[in-house]
């Protein structure tokens, strides 16, 4: 067993245990609070890592303003604030602050990277909180996590063992079609288990199978989207907090598109 595989299994097991404990607390003791707090913290941590990668690549985002936008958006969703004008106000604030700062050089890159860090991370991850607020929201939140991460693990192990046909090598050189197919199969299997164990009433087969497929495909494209951004910033991992996994951005990338895709389907 390679050292990377051993490390991934060790830390992966610890993460699974931590997530299981979080879901128990979220259902039994403090409904919706633990998942909401963790979603906000992960979103802001991942957004911060995005800004660090952008800064290291010379883009100079307005990190403080961007993080305030992210926190405001996530808290607004959690507290059910009216957010219909939030994006317009955020863009206006960025432009006004840019004018007042009088930093003309590279201003499009600075403002664009600040806005992209908000849109690509907390704006999308806010759908996790919206999923939790639905009827059967706890079960659907377990569903999106299980389908996304099981698929990710299946893709890693099958792709490492027998991946020969590259998926999108320009974006992610190590991903293969074999791994992608294994991800869908594993995600559907995980979705079926969750559907039969986490819900008070088991969803119809015509509901949870399409939901699992769409969630898994969203998770794979979320992972590829993060790879696109990292390669654009000329870096391998968003951070090195978790050995063999990377940083918080690497940890939540699967949810960037999986959560909004699932929410759109079931809401």
HULIN-V136427 format. One line per field, one symbol per residue. psi: psi as a letter, one per 40 degrees, with the letter a starting at -180 (. if undefined). burial: # if it has 24 or more other C-alpha atoms within 12 Angstrom, else .. A space follows every 10 residues. Layout:
psi = ???
burial = ???
This chain:
psi = hidddddddd dddddddddd dddddddddg hedddddddd dddddddddd ddddddeedf igdddddddd ddddddddef ihededdddd dddddddddd dfgdhfdddd ddddddddde cdddeddddd ddeihfdddd dddddddddd dddddddddd dehdhicgdd dgdeiidddd dddddddddd dddddeddid hhiidedddd dddddddddd dddddddddd ddefididaf dhhedbaddd deddeddddd ddddde.
burial = .......... .#........ .##..##... .######### ########## ####....## ###.###### ########.. .....#...# ...##..#.. ......#..# ########## ########## ###..##### ########## ########## .......... .#.####### ########## #####..##. ..#....### ########## ########## ..#..####. ...####### ########## ###..#.
